[in-house]
Amino acid sequence: MRQIALIFSFVLLAACAETEGPKTPIDGRWYTEAQVERGRGLYLAHCAVCHAADGSATSDWRKPGPDGHYPPPPLNGSAHTWHHSLALLDDTIANGGEPFGGVMPGFAIVLDASERQAVIAWFQSLWPDEIYDRWLEIDSRDR
């Protein structure tokens, strides 16, 4: 019976490892294919309602609305998101956007650190290499 349990455990571990996806960073980026795929689902569930499914958000994101708050910025590399380090991106998702004049709620209770990293991986996967490389310089300075 113990042998059957061990065999079942190995088969289960192998199946889980296959569904996680590759664990090698994508083309010199910090994240993996598995993180991007996981982040896509989390993003669609928690972020797309404000930032749009494709990360394009609102076109007039630089202008405060009538309430004085800024609308959600695009996360696809066309706005200022790439100006922020990985730590600041994570902190903004965890604690919200109020310090930046927005109304985004914090997601620390909803998304753990690895889930927030996966969300960042997904929207950074939308960034062209030129934007990602510029972000990488900012991120390395802020460490």
C-alpha positions as CSV (number, residue, x, y, z in Angstrom):
1,M,0.0,0.0,0.0
2,R,2.9,2.4,0.8
3,Q,4.4,1.8,-2.6
4,I,1.1,2.7,-4.3
5,A,0.9,5.9,-2.2
6,L,4.5,6.8,-3.2
7,I,3.8,6.1,-6.9
8,F,0.7,8.2,-6.7
9,S,2.6,11.0,-5.0
10,F,5.3,11.0,-7.7
11,V,2.6,11.0,-10.5
12,L,0.8,13.9,-8.8
13,L,4.0,15.9,-8.4
14,A,4.9,15.3,-12.1
15,A,1.5,16.4,-13.2
16,C,1.7,19.6,-11.1
17,A,5.2,20.4,-12.4
18,E,3.9,20.1,-16.0
19,T,1.0,22.5,-15.4
20,E,3.2,25.1,-13.8
21,G,4.9,25.9,-17.1
22,P,8.6,26.7,-17.7
23,K,10.5,28.2,-14.8
24,T,13.1,30.0,-16.9
25,P,12.8,33.7,-17.3
26,I,11.5,34.9,-20.7
27,D,14.0,36.6,-23.0
28,G,16.0,38.3,-20.2
29,R,13.0,39.4,-18.3
30,W,12.6,38.7,-14.6
31,Y,9.4,36.6,-14.9
32,T,8.6,33.2,-16.3
33,E,5.9,32.0,-18.8
34,A,4.1,30.4,-15.8
35,Q,3.9,33.7,-13.9
36,V,2.6,35.4,-17.0
37,E,-0.1,32.8,-17.5
38,R,-1.1,32.9,-13.8
39,G,-1.0,36.7,-13.8
40,R,-3.3,36.9,-16.8
41,G,-6.1,35.1,-15.0
42,L,-5.6,37.1,-11.8
43,Y,-5.5,40.4,-13.8
44,L,-8.7,39.5,-15.6
45,A,-10.4,38.7,-12.4
46,H,-9.2,41.7,-10.3
47,C,-7.8,44.4,-12.5
48,A,-9.4,44.4,-16.0
49,V,-12.6,46.0,-14.8
50,C,-10.7,49.3,-14.4
51,H,-7.5,48.8,-16.5
52,A,-9.3,47.0,-19.4
53,A,-8.7,43.4,-20.4
54,D,-5.8,44.4,-22.7
55,G,-4.2,46.8,-20.2
56,S,-5.2,49.9,-22.3
57,A,-7.4,51.5,-19.5
58,T,-8.5,55.0,-20.2
59,S,-7.1,57.2,-23.0
60,D,-7.3,60.4,-20.9
61,W,-5.5,59.0,-17.8
62,R,-3.4,62.2,-17.2
63,K,-6.5,64.4,-16.5
64,P,-8.3,64.2,-13.1
65,G,-12.0,63.6,-13.4
66,P,-14.7,65.9,-11.9
67,D,-14.1,64.3,-8.5
68,G,-10.4,65.3,-8.6
69,H,-9.1,61.7,-8.9
70,Y,-7.1,60.4,-11.8
71,P,-8.6,57.6,-13.8
72,P,-6.9,54.2,-14.1
73,P,-3.7,54.4,-16.2
74,P,-2.9,52.0,-19.0
75,L,-0.7,49.1,-17.8
76,N,0.4,48.1,-21.3
77,G,3.6,50.2,-21.5
78,S,1.9,53.3,-23.0
79,A,1.6,55.2,-19.7
80,H,3.8,55.9,-16.6
81,T,3.7,52.4,-15.0
82,W,7.1,51.6,-16.4
83,H,8.5,54.6,-14.4
84,H,8.0,52.6,-11.2
85,S,10.3,49.9,-9.7
86,L,9.0,46.4,-9.1
87,A,8.8,47.2,-5.4
88,L,6.7,50.2,-6.0
89,L,4.4,48.4,-8.4
90,D,3.9,45.6,-5.9
91,D,3.3,48.2,-3.1
92,T,0.7,50.0,-5.2
93,I,-1.2,46.8,-5.9
94,A,-1.0,45.8,-2.3
95,N,-1.9,49.2,-0.7
96,G,-3.8,51.0,-3.4
97,G,-3.3,54.2,-5.5
98,E,-4.5,56.9,-3.2
99,P,-1.0,58.3,-2.6
100,F,-0.8,58.9,-6.4
101,G,-4.2,60.8,-6.6
102,G,-6.1,57.7,-7.6
103,V,-8.8,55.6,-6.0
104,M,-7.5,52.2,-6.7
105,P,-8.1,50.0,-3.6
106,G,-5.4,47.9,-2.1
107,F,-5.4,44.2,-2.9
108,A,-3.1,42.9,-0.1
109,I,-6.0,40.9,1.4
110,V,-7.0,39.5,-1.9
111,L,-3.7,38.8,-3.6
112,D,-0.6,37.5,-1.9
113,A,2.9,38.6,-2.9
114,S,3.4,35.8,-5.5
115,E,0.0,36.6,-7.0
116,R,0.8,40.3,-7.2
117,Q,4.2,39.5,-8.8
118,A,2.3,37.3,-11.4
119,V,-0.1,40.2,-12.2
120,I,2.9,42.5,-12.7
121,A,4.5,39.8,-14.9
122,W,1.4,39.7,-17.1
123,F,1.1,43.4,-17.7
124,Q,4.9,43.7,-18.2
125,S,4.7,41.0,-20.8
126,L,2.6,43.5,-22.8
127,W,5.5,46.0,-22.8
128,P,7.6,46.4,-25.9
129,D,11.3,45.5,-25.3
130,E,12.3,49.2,-25.5
131,I,9.9,50.1,-22.6
132,Y,10.9,47.1,-20.6
133,D,14.6,47.9,-21.0
134,R,14.0,51.5,-19.8
135,W,12.0,50.1,-16.9
136,L,14.9,47.7,-16.1
137,E,17.3,50.7,-15.7
138,I,14.8,52.4,-13.3
139,D,14.3,49.2,-11.3
140,S,18.0,48.5,-10.9
141,R,18.6,52.0,-9.6
142,D,15.8,51.7,-7.0
143,R,17.2,48.5,-5.5
